[in-house]
Amino acid sequence: MLKITIEIIPNGEPERARRVGELEIVNDDTGNEFTGHYDFVYRAFSERFGHESVAVARGHIANVERDITRTEQLVGVAFGLIAPIKKTMSSWHESSGGTVHWDDGPTQYSQ
C-alpha cells in the first residue's frame, strides 16, 4: 500500500500545518507478473466553521506495466483521475485505464 499525505504549512511553520488530502493506493491482487491493477481512495479535508469535513473519491487503475511504471507515476495517474488538468497532458490514462467516483455526489469522471 502507498499512502501520501498532503499538508499546507503556512509560512513554513510546522506547528501550523493542516492536512488537506490523503491518498491510499492498494494493489487489488488481480494482476499477473507483468501488469497490476490498483484501487485507490482519496480523502480531501476541509475545515469550515470549526468542523472538519471530508470528501472521498474512490477509483481503480488497470493494466499498469510493472517493469516500466515507477511509484511516482502510479501516484500521478491516481491524481490525474481525481483532478484532471487537461486530457491532452498525457495519454497514459487511455492505455492503462482508470475510473474515479466521488462519494459526495453523482459526479463521475472516468477515462
Biopython code that builds the backbone (N, CA, C, O; Angstrom):
import numpy as np
from Bio.PDB.StructureBuilder import StructureBuilder

atoms = [
    (1, "MET", "N", (0.847, -1.176, 0.000)),
    (1, "MET", "CA", (0.000, 0.000, 0.000)),
    (1, "MET", "C", (0.890, 1.235, 0.000)),
    (1, "MET", "O", (1.921, 1.281, 0.671)),
    (2, "LEU", "N", (0.468, 2.231, -0.767)),
    (2, "LEU", "CA", (1.114, 3.536, -0.760)),
    (2, "LEU", "C", (0.186, 4.508, -0.047)),
    (2, "LEU", "O", (-1.032, 4.447, -0.214)),
    (3, "LYS", "N", (0.761, 5.403, 0.744)),
    (3, "LYS", "CA", (-0.047, 6.426, 1.406)),
    (3, "LYS", "C", (0.678, 7.758, 1.281)),
    (3, "LYS", "O", (1.832, 7.897, 1.687)),
    (4, "ILE", "N", (-0.019, 8.729, 0.713)),
    (4, "ILE", "CA", (0.529, 10.063, 0.524)),
    (4, "ILE", "C", (-0.353, 11.040, 1.280)),
    (4, "ILE", "O", (-1.571, 11.052, 1.102)),
    (5, "THR", "N", (0.264, 11.863, 2.127)),
    (5, "THR", "CA", (-0.469, 12.878, 2.875)),
    (5, "THR", "C", (-0.058, 14.247, 2.350)),
    (5, "THR", "O", (1.129, 14.519, 2.170)),
    (6, "ILE", "N", (-1.042, 15.109, 2.105)),
    (6, "ILE", "CA", (-0.786, 16.463, 1.620)),
    (6, "ILE", "C", (-1.121, 17.432, 2.753)),
    (6, "ILE", "O", (-2.214, 17.399, 3.318)),
    (7, "GLU", "N", (-0.159, 18.292, 3.069)),
    (7, "GLU", "CA", (-0.360, 19.277, 4.126)),
    (7, "GLU", "C", (-0.031, 20.673, 3.606)),
    (7, "GLU", "O", (0.830, 20.844, 2.743)),
    (8, "ILE", "N", (-0.722, 21.647, 4.138)),
    (8, "ILE", "CA", (-0.357, 23.044, 3.934)),
    (8, "ILE", "C", (0.370, 23.473, 5.200)),
    (8, "ILE", "O", (-0.117, 23.264, 6.311)),
    (9, "ILE", "N", (1.550, 24.081, 5.018)),
    (9, "ILE", "CA", (2.352, 24.525, 6.158)),
    (9, "ILE", "C", (2.554, 26.034, 6.000)),
    (9, "ILE", "O", (3.504, 26.471, 5.352)),
    (10, "PRO", "N", (1.655, 26.830, 6.597)),
    (10, "PRO", "CA", (1.731, 28.284, 6.449)),
    (10, "PRO", "C", (3.085, 28.843, 6.910)),
    (10, "PRO", "O", (3.549, 28.564, 8.016)),
    (11, "ASN", "N", (3.697, 29.635, 6.034)),
    (11, "ASN", "CA", (4.986, 30.283, 6.314)),
    (11, "ASN", "C", (6.068, 29.300, 6.762)),
    (11, "ASN", "O", (7.018, 29.697, 7.437)),
    (12, "GLY", "N", (5.935, 28.032, 6.398)),
    (12, "GLY", "CA", (6.934, 27.026, 6.766)),
    (12, "GLY", "C", (6.960, 26.693, 8.247)),
    (12, "GLY", "O", (7.952, 26.161, 8.746)),
    (13, "GLU", "N", (5.881, 27.000, 8.955)),
    (13, "GLU", "CA", (5.806, 26.755, 10.398)),
    (13, "GLU", "C", (5.086, 25.429, 10.651)),
    (13, "GLU", "O", (3.860, 25.371, 10.567)),
    (14, "PRO", "N", (5.838, 24.356, 10.963)),
    (14, "PRO", "CA", (5.242, 23.024, 11.111)),
    (14, "PRO", "C", (4.106, 22.952, 12.136)),
    (14, "PRO", "O", (3.185, 22.150, 11.978)),
    (15, "GLU", "N", (4.160, 23.764, 13.165)),
    (15, "GLU", "CA", (3.106, 23.719, 14.191)),
    (15, "GLU", "C", (1.767, 24.226, 13.653)),
    (15, "GLU", "O", (0.728, 23.999, 14.272)),
    (16, "ARG", "N", (1.784, 24.908, 12.514)),
    (16, "ARG", "CA", (0.544, 25.400, 11.903)),
    (16, "ARG", "C", (0.065, 24.519, 10.754)),
    (16, "ARG", "O", (-0.896, 24.859, 10.064)),
    (17, "ALA", "N", (0.730, 23.395, 10.552)),
    (17, "ALA", "CA", (0.391, 22.504, 9.434)),
    (17, "ALA", "C", (-1.042, 21.999, 9.562)),
    (17, "ALA", "O", (-1.539, 21.726, 10.655)),
    (18, "ARG", "N", (-1.685, 21.887, 8.399)),
    (18, "ARG", "CA", (-3.013, 21.279, 8.391)),
    (18, "ARG", "C", (-3.128, 20.346, 7.184)),
    (18, "ARG", "O", (-2.681, 20.660, 6.081)),
    (19, "ARG", "N", (-3.726, 19.223, 7.427)),
    (19, "ARG", "CA", (-3.888, 18.190, 6.403)),
    (19, "ARG", "C", (-5.004, 18.606, 5.456)),
    (19, "ARG", "O", (-6.093, 18.980, 5.889)),
    (20, "VAL", "N", (-4.720, 18.536, 4.146)),
    (20, "VAL", "CA", (-5.742, 18.871, 3.158)),
    (20, "VAL", "C", (-6.109, 17.679, 2.282)),
    (20, "VAL", "O", (-7.146, 17.690, 1.619)),
    (21, "GLY", "N", (-5.265, 16.654, 2.276)),
    (21, "GLY", "CA", (-5.584, 15.491, 1.452)),
    (21, "GLY", "C", (-4.780, 14.268, 1.849)),
    (21, "GLY", "O", (-3.721, 14.363, 2.470)),
    (22, "GLU", "N", (-5.319, 13.115, 1.470)),
    (22, "GLU", "CA", (-4.660, 11.844, 1.775)),
    (22, "GLU", "C", (-5.040, 10.840, 0.686)),
    (22, "GLU", "O", (-6.221, 10.630, 0.410)),
    (23, "LEU", "N", (-4.030, 10.226, 0.072)),
    (23, "LEU", "CA", (-4.246, 9.258, -0.996)),
    (23, "LEU", "C", (-3.697, 7.896, -0.568)),
    (23, "LEU", "O", (-2.559, 7.800, -0.108)),
    (24, "GLU", "N", (-4.496, 6.858, -0.720)),
    (24, "GLU", "CA", (-4.048, 5.484, -0.474)),
    (24, "GLU", "C", (-4.246, 4.684, -1.750)),
    (24, "GLU", "O", (-5.324, 4.707, -2.344)),
    (25, "ILE", "N", (-3.195, 3.971, -2.173)),
    (25, "ILE", "CA", (-3.252, 3.128, -3.366)),
    (25, "ILE", "C", (-2.912, 1.705, -2.944)),
    (25, "ILE", "O", (-1.895, 1.469, -2.292)),
    (26, "VAL", "N", (-3.775, 0.754, -3.320)),
    (26, "VAL", "CA", (-3.607, -0.636, -2.905)),
    (26, "VAL", "C", (-3.669, -1.551, -4.123)),
    (26, "VAL", "O", (-4.565, -1.417, -4.956)),
    (27, "ASN", "N", (-2.728, -2.473, -4.227)),
    (27, "ASN", "CA", (-2.758, -3.489, -5.279)),
    (27, "ASN", "C", (-3.962, -4.385, -5.010)),
    (27, "ASN", "O", (-4.133, -4.870, -3.891)),
    (28, "ASP", "N", (-4.803, -4.611, -6.029)),
    (28, "ASP", "CA", (-6.008, -5.423, -5.793)),
    (28, "ASP", "C", (-5.776, -6.924, -6.020)),
    (28, "ASP", "O", (-6.719, -7.713, -5.962)),
    (29, "ASP", "N", (-4.533, -7.312, -6.275)),
    (29, "ASP", "CA", (-4.135, -8.727, -6.413)),
    (29, "ASP", "C", (-4.811, -9.467, -7.564)),
    (29, "ASP", "O", (-4.894, -10.695, -7.539)),
    (30, "THR", "N", (-5.298, -8.734, -8.581)),
    (30, "THR", "CA", (-5.909, -9.419, -9.725)),
    (30, "THR", "C", (-4.995, -9.413, -10.948)),
    (30, "THR", "O", (-5.353, -9.958, -11.992)),
    (31, "GLY", "N", (-3.822, -8.804, -10.824)),
    (31, "GLY", "CA", (-2.903, -8.740, -11.952)),
    (31, "GLY", "C", (-2.070, -10.008, -12.073)),
    (31, "GLY", "O", (-2.360, -11.031, -11.453)),
    (32, "ASN", "N", (-1.036, -9.912, -12.883)),
    (32, "ASN", "CA", (-0.113, -11.032, -13.034)),
    (32, "ASN", "C", (1.313, -10.505, -12.861)),
    (32, "ASN", "O", (1.494, -9.394, -12.362)),
    (33, "GLU", "N", (2.318, -11.267, -13.255)),
    (33, "GLU", "CA", (3.686, -10.819, -13.031)),
    (33, "GLU", "C", (4.058, -9.617, -13.892)),
    (33, "GLU", "O", (5.041, -8.938, -13.592)),
    (34, "PHE", "N", (3.299, -9.332, -14.957)),
    (34, "PHE", "CA", (3.627, -8.237, -15.868)),
    (34, "PHE", "C", (2.789, -6.982, -15.652)),
    (34, "PHE", "O", (3.291, -5.869, -15.812)),
    (35, "THR", "N", (1.528, -7.146, -15.292)),
    (35, "THR", "CA", (0.646, -5.988, -15.103)),
    (35, "THR", "C", (-0.054, -6.050, -13.752)),
    (35, "THR", "O", (-0.348, -7.125, -13.229)),
    (36, "GLY", "N", (-0.313, -4.865, -13.203)),
    (36, "GLY", "CA", (-1.011, -4.766, -11.930)),
    (36, "GLY", "C", (-2.262, -3.923, -12.068)),
    (36, "GLY", "O", (-2.391, -3.119, -12.991)),
    (37, "HIS", "N", (-3.176, -4.116, -11.142)),
    (37, "HIS", "CA", (-4.425, -3.355, -11.072)),
    (37, "HIS", "C", (-4.519, -2.816, -9.644)),
    (37, "HIS", "O", (-4.235, -3.531, -8.683)),
    (38, "TYR", "N", (-4.918, -1.557, -9.518)),
    (38, "TYR", "CA", (-4.873, -0.887, -8.219)),
    (38, "TYR", "C", (-6.176, -0.166, -7.907)),
    (38, "TYR", "O", (-6.785, 0.447, -8.784)),
    (39, "ASP", "N", (-6.594, -0.245, -6.655)),
    (39, "ASP", "CA", (-7.710, 0.545, -6.151)),
    (39, "ASP", "C", (-7.120, 1.715, -5.385)),
    (39, "ASP", "O", (-6.055, 1.593, -4.779)),
    (40, "PHE", "N", (-7.810, 2.854, -5.410)),
    (40, "PHE", "CA", (-7.326, 3.981, -4.615)),
    (40, "PHE", "C", (-8.484, 4.717, -3.962)),
    (40, "PHE", "O", (-9.620, 4.688, -4.434)),
    (41, "VAL", "N", (-8.155, 5.374, -2.864)),
    (41, "VAL", "CA", (-9.103, 6.216, -2.131)),
    (41, "VAL", "C", (-8.396, 7.534, -1.860)),
    (41, "VAL", "O", (-7.273, 7.557, -1.357)),
    (42, "TYR", "N", (-9.064, 8.635, -2.198)),
    (42, "TYR", "CA", (-8.544, 9.958, -1.884)),
    (42, "TYR", "C", (-9.528, 10.656, -0.961)),
    (42, "TYR", "O", (-10.730, 10.684, -1.226)),
    (43, "ARG", "N", (-9.012, 11.220, 0.123)),
    (43, "ARG", "CA", (-9.831, 11.979, 1.066)),
    (43, "ARG", "C", (-9.348, 13.428, 1.052)),
    (43, "ARG", "O", (-8.174, 13.703, 1.300)),
    (44, "ALA", "N", (-10.265, 14.350, 0.759)),
    (44, "ALA", "CA", (-9.961, 15.781, 0.769)),
    (44, "ALA", "C", (-10.558, 16.366, 2.039)),
    (44, "ALA", "O", (-11.761, 16.257, 2.273)),
    (45, "PHE", "N", (-9.721, 16.981, 2.850)),
    (45, "PHE", "CA", (-10.163, 17.522, 4.139)),
    (45, "PHE", "C", (-10.343, 19.030, 4.040)),
    (45, "PHE", "O", (-9.552, 19.720, 3.398)),
    (46, "SER", "N", (-11.382, 19.528, 4.679)),
    (46, "SER", "CA", (-11.662, 20.953, 4.680)),
    (46, "SER", "C", (-12.200, 21.342, 6.047)),
    (46, "SER", "O", (-13.010, 20.629, 6.640)),
    (47, "GLU", "N", (-11.735, 22.485, 6.536)),
    (47, "GLU", "CA", (-12.241, 22.974, 7.819)),
    (47, "GLU", "C", (-13.159, 24.156, 7.578)),
    (47, "GLU", "O", (-12.760, 25.165, 6.996)),
    (48, "ARG", "N", (-14.390, 24.016, 8.031)),
    (48, "ARG", "CA", (-15.353, 25.102, 7.912)),
    (48, "ARG", "C", (-16.091, 25.243, 9.230)),
    (48, "ARG", "O", (-16.571, 24.264, 9.803)),
    (49, "PHE", "N", (-16.172, 26.455, 9.689)),
    (49, "PHE", "CA", (-16.905, 26.740, 10.926)),
    (49, "PHE", "C", (-16.429, 25.867, 12.077)),
    (49, "PHE", "O", (-17.224, 25.487, 12.937)),
    (50, "GLY", "N", (-15.135, 25.544, 12.100)),
    (50, "GLY", "CA", (-14.584, 24.775, 13.202)),
    (50, "GLY", "C", (-14.798, 23.282, 13.109)),
    (50, "GLY", "O", (-14.425, 22.550, 14.026)),
    (51, "HIS", "N", (-15.394, 22.807, 12.021)),
    (51, "HIS", "CA", (-15.630, 21.372, 11.851)),
    (51, "HIS", "C", (-14.903, 20.878, 10.620)),
    (51, "HIS", "O", (-14.908, 21.537, 9.580)),
    (52, "GLU", "N", (-14.274, 19.710, 10.737)),
    (52, "GLU", "CA", (-13.586, 19.132, 9.591)),
    (52, "GLU", "C", (-14.573, 18.329, 8.763)),
    (52, "GLU", "O", (-15.317, 17.505, 9.295)),
    (53, "SER", "N", (-14.576, 18.572, 7.452)),
    (53, "SER", "CA", (-15.413, 17.774, 6.564)),
    (53, "SER", "C", (-14.499, 17.016, 5.607)),
    (53, "SER", "O", (-13.355, 17.410, 5.378)),
    (54, "VAL", "N", (-15.010, 15.945, 5.061)),
    (54, "VAL", "CA", (-14.208, 15.097, 4.192)),
    (54, "VAL", "C", (-14.998, 14.751, 2.933)),
    (54, "VAL", "O", (-16.146, 14.311, 3.012)),
    (55, "ALA", "N", (-14.377, 14.953, 1.777)),
    (55, "ALA", "CA", (-14.931, 14.477, 0.514)),
    (55, "ALA", "C", (-14.076, 13.277, 0.107)),
    (55, "ALA", "O", (-12.852, 13.319, 0.226)),
    (56, "VAL", "N", (-14.711, 12.219, -0.368)),
    (56, "VAL", "CA", (-13.988, 10.990, -0.669)),
    (56, "VAL", "C", (-14.159, 10.613, -2.135)),
    (56, "VAL", "O", (-15.269, 10.628, -2.667)),
    (57, "ALA", "N", (-13.044, 10.276, -2.780)),
    (57, "ALA", "CA", (-13.058, 9.753, -4.149)),
    (57, "ALA", "C", (-12.469, 8.355, -4.113)),
    (57, "ALA", "O", (-11.434, 8.123, -3.488)),
    (58, "ARG", "N", (-13.132, 7.428, -4.786)),
    (58, "ARG", "CA", (-12.634, 6.058, -4.889)),
    (58, "ARG", "C", (-12.435, 5.753, -6.366)),
    (58, "ARG", "O", (-13.216, 6.190, -7.212)),
    (59, "GLY", "N", (-11.391, 5.005, -6.666)),
    (59, "GLY", "CA", (-11.141, 4.715, -8.065)),
    (59, "GLY", "C", (-10.353, 3.446, -8.284)),
    (59, "GLY", "O", (-9.980, 2.742, -7.346)),
    (60, "HIS", "N", (-10.111, 3.176, -9.556)),
    (60, "HIS", "CA", (-9.396, 1.963, -9.960)),
    (60, "HIS", "C", (-8.482, 2.305, -11.131)),
    (60, "HIS", "O", (-8.871, 3.036, -12.042)),
    (61, "ILE", "N", (-7.277, 1.775, -11.099)),
    (61, "ILE", "CA", (-6.316, 1.932, -12.189)),
    (61, "ILE", "C", (-5.993, 0.529, -12.682)),
    (61, "ILE", "O", (-5.579, -0.327, -11.901)),
    (62, "ALA", "N", (-6.182, 0.291, -13.973)),
    (62, "ALA", "CA", (-5.997, -1.054, -14.531)),
    (62, "ALA", "C", (-4.809, -1.106, -15.488)),
    (62, "ALA", "O", (-4.406, -0.095, -16.064)),
    (63, "ASN", "N", (-4.265, -2.300, -15.640)),
    (63, "ASN", "CA", (-3.240, -2.605, -16.648)),
    (63, "ASN", "C", (-1.970, -1.772, -16.525)),
    (63, "ASN", "O", (-1.487, -1.222, -17.515)),
    (64, "VAL", "N", (-1.435, -1.678, -15.328)),
    (64, "VAL", "CA", (-0.193, -0.953, -15.097)),
    (64, "VAL", "C", (0.979, -1.901, -15.353)),
    (64, "VAL", "O", (1.077, -2.951, -14.717)),
    (65, "GLU", "N", (1.862, -1.542, -16.273)),
    (65, "GLU", "CA", (3.016, -2.376, -16.580)),
    (65, "GLU", "C", (4.047, -2.242, -15.458)),
    (65, "GLU", "O", (4.657, -1.189, -15.273)),
    (66, "ARG", "N", (4.224, -3.330, -14.720)),
    (66, "ARG", "CA", (5.056, -3.314, -13.516)),
    (66, "ARG", "C", (6.518, -2.952, -13.789)),
    (66, "ARG", "O", (7.129, -2.231, -13.001)),
    (67, "ASP", "N", (7.077, -3.435, -14.879)),
    (67, "ASP", "CA", (8.514, -3.248, -15.096)),
    (67, "ASP", "C", (8.894, -1.845, -15.558)),
    (67, "ASP", "O", (10.068, -1.485, -15.482)),
    (68, "ILE", "N", (7.947, -1.040, -16.033)),
    (68, "ILE", "CA", (8.306, 0.298, -16.514)),
    (68, "ILE", "C", (7.612, 1.430, -15.758)),
    (68, "ILE", "O", (7.891, 2.598, -16.025)),
    (69, "THR", "N", (6.723, 1.116, -14.832)),
    (69, "THR", "CA", (5.984, 2.153, -14.108)),
    (69, "THR", "C", (6.601, 2.371, -12.731)),
    (69, "THR", "O", (6.695, 1.446, -11.924)),
    (70, "ARG", "N", (7.016, 3.603, -12.478)),
    (70, "ARG", "CA", (7.580, 3.947, -11.177)),
    (70, "ARG", "C", (6.451, 4.314, -10.210)),
    (70, "ARG", "O", (5.337, 4.629, -10.628)),
    (71, "THR", "N", (6.753, 4.269, -8.936)),
    (71, "THR", "CA", (5.785, 4.615, -7.889)),
    (71, "THR", "C", (5.216, 6.014, -8.117)),
    (71, "THR", "O", (4.011, 6.229, -7.991)),
    (72, "GLU", "N", (6.088, 6.959, -8.451)),
    (72, "GLU", "CA", (5.650, 8.339, -8.662)),
    (72, "GLU", "C", (4.657, 8.440, -9.812)),
    (72, "GLU", "O", (3.741, 9.262, -9.772)),
    (73, "GLN", "N", (4.831, 7.610, -10.832)),
    (73, "GLN", "CA", (3.912, 7.630, -11.963)),
    (73, "GLN", "C", (2.540, 7.092, -11.565)),
    (73, "GLN", "O", (1.515, 7.623, -11.992)),
    (74, "LEU", "N", (2.519, 6.045, -10.753)),
    (74, "LEU", "CA", (1.252, 5.489, -10.279)),
    (74, "LEU", "C", (0.488, 6.537, -9.464)),
    (74, "LEU", "O", (-0.723, 6.692, -9.622)),
    (75, "VAL", "N", (1.203, 7.251, -8.594)),
    (75, "VAL", "CA", (0.593, 8.329, -7.813)),
    (75, "VAL", "C", (0.073, 9.421, -8.750)),
    (75, "VAL", "O", (-1.019, 9.951, -8.545)),
    (76, "GLY", "N", (0.853, 9.754, -9.770)),
    (76, "GLY", "CA", (0.449, 10.774, -10.741)),
    (76, "GLY", "C", (-0.810, 10.386, -11.500)),
    (76, "GLY", "O", (-1.670, 11.229, -11.757)),
    (77, "VAL", "N", (-0.920, 9.113, -11.859)),
    (77, "VAL", "CA", (-2.116, 8.648, -12.567)),
    (77, "VAL", "C", (-3.345, 8.780, -11.667)),
    (77, "VAL", "O", (-4.396, 9.238, -12.115)),
    (78, "ALA", "N", (-3.215, 8.381, -10.399)),
    (78, "ALA", "CA", (-4.341, 8.495, -9.463)),
    (78, "ALA", "C", (-4.777, 9.948, -9.328)),
    (78, "ALA", "O", (-5.969, 10.247, -9.402)),
    (79, "PHE", "N", (-3.815, 10.861, -9.129)),
    (79, "PHE", "CA", (-4.169, 12.281, -9.024)),
    (79, "PHE", "C", (-4.723, 12.818, -10.342)),
    (79, "PHE", "O", (-5.586, 13.695, -10.336)),
    (80, "GLY", "N", (-4.240, 12.305, -11.459)),
    (80, "GLY", "CA", (-4.762, 12.720, -12.756)),
    (80, "GLY", "C", (-6.224, 12.337, -12.935)),
    (80, "GLY", "O", (-6.983, 13.062, -13.578)),
    (81, "LEU", "N", (-6.616, 11.212, -12.375)),
    (81, "LEU", "CA", (-8.020, 10.793, -12.434)),
    (81, "LEU", "C", (-8.878, 11.588, -11.452)),
    (81, "LEU", "O", (-10.026, 11.916, -11.750)),
    (82, "ILE", "N", (-8.323, 11.894, -10.289)),
    (82, "ILE", "CA", (-9.064, 12.631, -9.267)),
    (82, "ILE", "C", (-9.300, 14.070, -9.704)),
    (82, "ILE", "O", (-10.406, 14.591, -9.565)),
    (83, "ALA", "N", (-8.266, 14.712, -10.231)),
    (83, "ALA", "CA", (-8.349, 16.126, -10.603)),
    (83, "ALA", "C", (-7.615, 16.354, -11.918)),
    (83, "ALA", "O", (-6.505, 16.886, -11.925)),
    (84, "PRO", "N", (-8.226, 15.956, -13.027)),
    (84, "PRO", "CA", (-7.535, 16.093, -14.312)),
    (84, "PRO", "C", (-7.295, 17.556, -14.672)),
    (84, "PRO", "O", (-8.170, 18.402, -14.489)),
    (85, "ILE", "N", (-6.102, 17.843, -15.185)),
    (85, "ILE", "CA", (-5.779, 19.202, -15.608)),
    (85, "ILE", "C", (-6.268, 19.403, -17.033)),
    (85, "ILE", "O", (-7.048, 20.315, -17.308)),
    (86, "LYS", "N", (-5.806, 18.548, -17.939)),
    (86, "LYS", "CA", (-6.216, 18.581, -19.340)),
    (86, "LYS", "C", (-6.121, 17.165, -19.872)),
    (86, "LYS", "O", (-5.207, 16.424, -19.508)),
    (87, "LYS", "N", (-7.032, 16.790, -20.709)),
    (87, "LYS", "CA", (-6.938, 15.461, -21.310)),
    (87, "LYS", "C", (-5.711, 15.343, -22.202)),
    (87, "LYS", "O", (-5.192, 14.242, -22.384)),
    (88, "THR", "N", (-5.233, 16.457, -22.765)),
    (88, "THR", "CA", (-4.115, 16.403, -23.689)),
    (88, "THR", "C", (-2.758, 16.345, -22.993)),
    (88, "THR", "O", (-1.733, 16.178, -23.655)),
    (89, "MET", "N", (-2.737, 16.480, -21.668)),
    (89, "MET", "CA", (-1.462, 16.454, -20.943)),
    (89, "MET", "C", (-0.779, 15.094, -21.047)),
    (89, "MET", "O", (0.449, 15.018, -21.064)),
    (90, "SER", "N", (-1.553, 14.036, -21.115)),
    (90, "SER", "CA", (-0.954, 12.708, -21.129)),
    (90, "SER", "C", (-1.936, 11.717, -21.720)),
    (90, "SER", "O", (-3.146, 11.846, -21.535)),
    (91, "SER", "N", (-1.427, 10.746, -22.419)),
    (91, "SER", "CA", (-2.294, 9.684, -22.939)),
    (91, "SER", "C", (-2.176, 8.428, -22.091)),
    (91, "SER", "O", (-2.732, 7.388, -22.445)),
    (92, "TRP", "N", (-1.455, 8.512, -20.970)),
    (92, "TRP", "CA", (-1.221, 7.337, -20.123)),
    (92, "TRP", "C", (-2.531, 6.733, -19.650)),
    (92, "TRP", "O", (-2.670, 5.510, -19.621)),
    (93, "HIS", "N", (-3.502, 7.573, -19.277)),
    (93, "HIS", "CA", (-4.784, 7.068, -18.782)),
    (93, "HIS", "C", (-5.485, 6.202, -19.819)),
    (93, "HIS", "O", (-6.134, 5.211, -19.484)),
    (94, "GLU", "N", (-5.344, 6.586, -21.078)),
    (94, "GLU", "CA", (-6.025, 5.847, -22.139)),
    (94, "GLU", "C", (-5.477, 4.436, -22.288)),
    (94, "GLU", "O", (-6.232, 3.501, -22.556)),
    (95, "SER", "N", (-4.162, 4.275, -22.116)),
    (95, "SER", "CA", (-3.579, 2.949, -22.287)),
    (95, "SER", "C", (-3.753, 2.085, -21.043)),
    (95, "SER", "O", (-3.888, 0.866, -21.150)),
    (96, "SER", "N", (-3.750, 2.702, -19.870)),
    (96, "SER", "CA", (-3.843, 1.913, -18.648)),
    (96, "SER", "C", (-5.284, 1.728, -18.204)),
    (96, "SER", "O", (-5.638, 0.671, -17.680)),
    (97, "GLY", "N", (-6.100, 2.717, -18.400)),
    (97, "GLY", "CA", (-7.498, 2.664, -17.973)),
    (97, "GLY", "C", (-7.639, 3.019, -16.509)),
    (97, "GLY", "O", (-6.821, 2.626, -15.678)),
    (98, "GLY", "N", (-8.677, 3.759, -16.206)),
    (98, "GLY", "CA", (-8.905, 4.119, -14.821)),
    (98, "GLY", "C", (-10.256, 4.768, -14.650)),
    (98, "GLY", "O", (-10.798, 5.351, -15.590)),
    (99, "THR", "N", (-10.803, 4.670, -13.452)),
    (99, "THR", "CA", (-12.073, 5.307, -13.141)),
    (99, "THR", "C", (-11.994, 5.913, -11.754)),
    (99, "THR", "O", (-11.194, 5.491, -10.920)),
    (100, "VAL", "N", (-12.839, 6.916, -11.518)),
    (100, "VAL", "CA", (-12.927, 7.515, -10.183)),
    (100, "VAL", "C", (-14.366, 7.962, -9.957)),
    (100, "VAL", "O", (-15.051, 8.375, -10.893)),
    (101, "HIS", "N", (-14.821, 7.877, -8.705)),
    (101, "HIS", "CA", (-16.155, 8.322, -8.331)),
    (101, "HIS", "C", (-16.080, 9.006, -6.977)),
    (101, "HIS", "O", (-15.585, 8.433, -6.007)),
    (102, "TRP", "N", (-16.580, 10.250, -6.917)),
    (102, "TRP", "CA", (-16.638, 10.970, -5.647)),
    (102, "TRP", "C", (-17.857, 10.503, -4.870)),
    (102, "TRP", "O", (-18.965, 10.490, -5.406)),
    (103, "ASP", "N", (-17.664, 10.117, -3.609)),
    (103, "ASP", "CA", (-18.749, 9.639, -2.761)),
    (103, "ASP", "C", (-19.768, 10.719, -2.419)),
    (103, "ASP", "O", (-20.912, 10.402, -2.096)),
    (104, "ASP", "N", (-19.373, 11.989, -2.484)),
    (104, "ASP", "CA", (-20.263, 13.052, -2.018)),
    (104, "ASP", "C", (-21.211, 13.583, -3.090)),
    (104, "ASP", "O", (-21.856, 14.608, -2.870)),
    (105, "GLY", "N", (-21.313, 12.934, -4.221)),
    (105, "GLY", "CA", (-22.240, 13.419, -5.232)),
    (105, "GLY", "C", (-22.261, 12.527, -6.453)),
    (105, "GLY", "O", (-21.499, 11.564, -6.537)),
    (106, "PRO", "N", (-23.131, 12.841, -7.403)),
    (106, "PRO", "CA", (-23.304, 11.985, -8.565)),
    (106, "PRO", "C", (-22.235, 12.150, -9.635)),
    (106, "PRO", "O", (-22.218, 11.393, -10.605)),
    (107, "THR", "N", (-21.324, 13.143, -9.478)),
    (107, "THR", "CA", (-20.310, 13.379, -10.492)),
    (107, "THR", "C", (-19.350, 12.211, -10.590)),
    (107, "THR", "O", (-18.787, 11.770, -9.589)),
    (108, "GLN", "N", (-19.167, 11.712, -11.807)),
    (108, "GLN", "CA", (-18.221, 10.624, -12.010)),
    (108, "GLN", "C", (-17.356, 10.965, -13.208)),
    (108, "GLN", "O", (-17.859, 11.364, -14.259)),
    (109, "TYR", "N", (-16.054, 10.805, -13.042)),
    (109, "TYR", "CA", (-15.101, 11.013, -14.118)),
    (109, "TYR", "C", (-14.466, 9.681, -14.411)),
    (109, "TYR", "O", (-13.974, 9.018, -13.498)),
    (110, "SER", "N", (-14.462, 9.275, -15.644)),
    (110, "SER", "CA", (-13.763, 8.041, -15.975)),
    (110, "SER", "C", (-13.053, 8.190, -17.303)),
    (110, "SER", "O", (-13.518, 8.901, -18.194)),
    (111, "GLN", "N", (-11.955, 7.534, -17.424)),
    (111, "GLN", "CA", (-11.137, 7.542, -18.629)),
    (111, "GLN", "C", (-11.358, 6.244, -19.344)),
    (111, "GLN", "O", (-10.770, 6.013, -20.401)),
]
sb = StructureBuilder()
sb.init_structure("model")
sb.init_model(0)
sb.init_chain("A")
sb.init_seg("    ")
for serial, (resi, resn, name, xyz) in enumerate(atoms, 1):
    if name == "N":
        sb.init_residue(resn, " ", resi, " ")
    sb.init_atom(name, np.array(xyz, "f"), 0.0, 1.0, " ", f" {name:<3s}", serial, name[0])
structure = sb.get_structure()
